[in-house]
Amino acid sequence: MIESVVLTVTDMKCAGCESNITGKLEALPGVISVQASSKNDEISIEYDDGQTGLDTIKDTINGAGFKVK
């Protein structure tokens, strides 16, 4: 099933941070779209939960040096 989630993420400071995390998330199987906003400290993600899960998404964000609240 297709899921949508908006996560509050800290430590995104610029467009480079947005691009970095967007690329890492888009590389995950099942991720359909990613929109990162350092201004709002948010990442909106649409994904197929049959291919990836929220824990994997959060681990990817944290592993890239950002923090999911």
N, C-alpha and C positions, 0 to 999 in steps of 0.2 A: 504494500500500500504506500502511496505517496504521502509523505509527512512534511510539514513546514514547522520550523522553529526559529525563534529569535533569541539569541543568547547575548547576555551582557558580558563583554570581554574587556579586561583592563590591559594596559601597556601598549595599546596600538596608538602610535604617536603621529603617523604621517601616511601619505599615499603609498610609500614603499612598504610599510607594515601591512596595509590593506592588501596590496598586491601579493606579498609573501604568503599571507594566510589564505587568501583566495586560491592561489595556485596549489597549495598543499591540500586544501579541502576538495578542490575540483579533481584532484588526482585519485581520490577515494572512489572505489566502485559504488555506483548507485547515487552519487551526488549529482543532482540535476542543475542546481544553480546556487550561487553564493553571492551575497552582497555584503561587503564589509564597510563600516563607517567608523573611522577613528574619531570623528567629531561627536558621534552619539554613543561611542563605546559599544556598538552592537554589530552582530553578524547575523544576517538572515540566511537560512539554509533550507533548500528544498531537496529532499532525498527519498530514495526508495528504501523503506525499512526492511525489505527482503534481501537487500544487498549490503547494507551498512546500518549501524545503529548509533544512537545518540552518544553512548559511551565512547565509541571509536572516534566520533567527531570531536568530542570534548578532549580526548587524549591527544588527538592531532593538534588541536589548538594549544593545549598546554605544552606539548612537546616542541612546538615552534617558538616557545618563549613568552606566550601570552597566558593570561589567566581567565578562566571562565568563572564568573560569579555564581 
